[in-house]
C-alpha cells in the first residue's frame, strides 16, 4: 500500500517501512506522529479514497541538511560577502498507512450559572463618529477634558482647497 502525503509544502510518496527526510517537525527522536494531509492512497493500480486515512510515522532523528554557501561579489568594488546555511530536517520512518483520523474534541461550553443569576450582557463598543470639517472628531461623552484637549492639539490642520491661478 502507498500514500501521497503533503508536509512542509512538499509531497512525498510513502509506503510502510520507508524513511523520508521532511522539513522540520516538532518532536524528539522516538516520538510518533500522524500525518493527516493525505492526497492519494492505493495499492497497486487501484486507488482508494482518502477520507479518514492517516499515516503513522516515527521520528528517527532531527538533523541538518548540507551546507549551502551564499557568496556575493561586486567586481572592482572590493565587495565580498560569504554566508552559509544548513536547513533543519526531520527524518521520519513510516510505520503504517490507514487508521482513522483523531477527531478533535469540541471545546466544552461553560456550565450555566446556578441560582437565579442572569448571565452578564456583553459590553457595547463605543461608536466612533465621523470627522467634522475641522478634521477632528467631536468628543465622546465619556472623554475627559484633558483627553479632548490632547486630541485637538495632535490633529492635523485642515487643508484649504483654494485653486491656484496660473501665472501669465
C-alpha positions as CSV (number, residue, x, y, z in Angstrom):
1,X,0.0,0.0,0.0
2,X,1.2,3.5,-0.7
3,X,0.1,7.1,0.0
4,X,1.0,10.5,-1.1
5,X,1.2,12.9,1.8
6,X,1.8,16.6,2.0
7,X,4.0,18.1,4.7
8,X,6.2,21.2,4.7
9,X,4.8,22.4,1.4
10,X,6.1,19.3,-0.4
11,X,4.5,16.0,-1.4
12,X,6.0,12.6,-0.7
13,X,5.1,9.1,-1.9
14,X,5.4,6.8,1.1
15,X,4.7,3.1,2.0
16,X,5.2,1.3,5.3
17,X,8.9,1.0,6.2
18,X,10.1,3.9,4.1
19,X,12.4,6.6,5.6
20,X,11.8,10.1,4.3
21,X,13.5,13.5,5.1
22,X,11.0,16.3,5.5
23,X,11.1,19.9,6.7
24,X,11.5,20.3,10.5
25,X,8.6,19.0,12.6
26,X,8.2,19.4,16.3
27,X,9.2,16.4,18.4
28,X,12.2,14.4,19.6
29,X,13.7,11.1,18.3
30,X,11.4,8.2,19.1
31,X,8.2,10.2,19.1
32,X,5.4,9.1,16.9
33,X,3.3,11.5,14.8
34,X,0.5,11.2,12.4
35,X,0.4,12.9,9.0
36,X,-3.2,13.7,8.2
37,X,-2.9,15.6,4.9
38,X,-3.2,12.6,2.5
39,X,-3.7,13.4,-1.1
40,X,-3.9,9.9,-2.6
41,X,-3.8,6.3,-1.4
42,X,-3.9,3.0,-3.1
43,X,-2.5,-0.4,-3.6
44,X,-1.0,-1.4,-6.9
45,X,-3.2,0.2,-9.7
46,X,-6.4,0.6,-7.7
47,X,-6.8,3.8,-5.8
48,X,-8.7,4.3,-2.5
49,X,-10.5,7.3,-1.1
50,X,-8.5,9.4,1.4
51,X,-11.4,10.1,3.8
52,X,-10.4,9.2,7.3
53,X,-6.9,7.9,6.4
54,X,-3.8,8.8,8.3
55,X,-0.2,7.9,8.0
56,X,1.6,7.0,11.2
57,X,5.3,7.8,11.4
58,X,8.1,7.7,13.9
59,X,10.7,10.4,14.2
60,X,14.1,8.8,13.7
61,X,16.2,12.0,14.1
62,X,16.3,15.7,13.9
63,X,19.2,16.6,11.6
64,X,20.6,19.4,9.4
65,X,21.0,19.3,5.7
66,X,24.0,20.0,3.6
67,X,25.6,23.5,3.8
68,X,24.6,25.9,1.2
69,X,27.1,28.7,0.5
70,X,25.9,32.1,-0.4
71,X,28.6,34.3,-1.9
72,X,28.0,37.8,-3.1
73,X,30.6,39.8,-5.0
74,X,30.7,43.0,-7.0
75,X,33.8,43.2,-9.1
76,X,36.0,46.3,-8.9
77,X,34.2,47.5,-5.7
78,X,36.0,45.5,-3.0
79,X,32.7,43.9,-2.0
80,X,32.6,40.3,-1.0
81,X,30.2,38.6,1.4
82,X,30.2,34.9,2.2
83,X,27.4,33.2,4.3
84,X,26.3,29.6,4.8
85,X,23.0,28.0,5.7
86,X,22.1,24.5,6.9
87,X,18.4,23.7,6.7
88,X,16.8,21.8,9.7
89,X,15.2,18.5,8.7
90,X,13.3,15.7,10.4
91,X,13.9,12.1,9.4
92,X,10.7,10.0,9.5
93,X,10.1,6.3,9.3
94,X,6.7,5.4,8.0
95,X,5.1,2.9,10.4
96,X,1.6,2.3,8.9
97,X,-0.9,3.7,6.4
98,X,-4.6,3.7,7.3
99,X,-6.5,4.1,10.6
100,X,-8.9,6.8,11.4
101,X,-8.2,10.4,11.9
102,X,-8.4,11.5,15.5
103,X,-11.4,13.7,15.8
104,X,-10.7,16.9,17.6
105,X,-12.9,17.3,20.6
106,X,-15.1,20.3,20.6
107,X,-14.3,22.7,23.4
108,X,-16.8,22.2,26.3
109,X,-19.1,25.1,27.0
110,X,-19.1,26.6,30.4
111,X,-21.8,25.3,32.7
112,X,-24.8,27.6,33.2
113,X,-24.6,29.6,36.4
114,X,-26.6,28.2,39.2
115,X,-29.3,30.1,41.0
116,X,-31.3,33.0,39.7
117,X,-28.4,34.9,38.4
118,X,-28.7,36.2,34.9
119,X,-25.7,35.9,32.6
120,X,-23.8,39.2,32.1
121,X,-24.7,41.1,29.0
122,X,-21.8,41.7,26.6
123,X,-20.3,45.2,26.7
124,X,-21.1,47.6,23.9
125,X,-18.3,49.2,22.0
126,X,-18.3,53.0,21.7
127,X,-19.4,54.2,18.3
128,X,-16.9,56.4,16.6
129,X,-18.3,59.5,14.9
130,X,-17.2,60.8,11.5
131,X,-14.6,63.7,11.4
132,X,-16.0,67.2,11.2
133,X,-14.9,69.9,8.7
134,X,-12.2,70.9,11.2
135,X,-10.6,67.4,10.8
136,X,-11.2,66.5,14.4
137,X,-13.9,64.1,15.6
138,X,-16.3,65.5,18.2
139,X,-15.6,64.4,21.7
140,X,-17.5,61.4,23.1
141,X,-19.5,61.8,26.2
142,X,-17.0,59.6,28.1
143,X,-13.9,61.5,27.4
144,X,-12.3,63.9,29.8
145,X,-11.3,67.5,29.2
146,X,-7.6,66.6,29.1
147,X,-8.2,63.8,26.5
148,X,-10.2,66.2,24.4
149,X,-7.5,68.9,24.6
150,X,-4.8,66.5,23.6
151,X,-6.8,65.1,20.7
152,X,-7.3,68.7,19.3
153,X,-3.6,69.5,19.7
154,X,-2.5,66.4,17.9
155,X,-4.9,66.8,15.0
156,X,-3.6,67.9,11.6
157,X,-4.8,71.3,10.4
158,X,-7.4,71.3,7.7
159,X,-6.0,71.9,4.2
160,X,-7.5,74.7,2.2
161,X,-8.8,73.8,-1.2
162,X,-8.3,77.2,-2.8
163,X,-7.4,77.0,-6.5
164,X,-4.1,78.5,-7.6
165,X,-4.3,80.7,-10.6
166,X,-1.7,80.2,-13.3
167,X,0.8,83.0,-13.8
168,X,0.5,84.7,-17.1
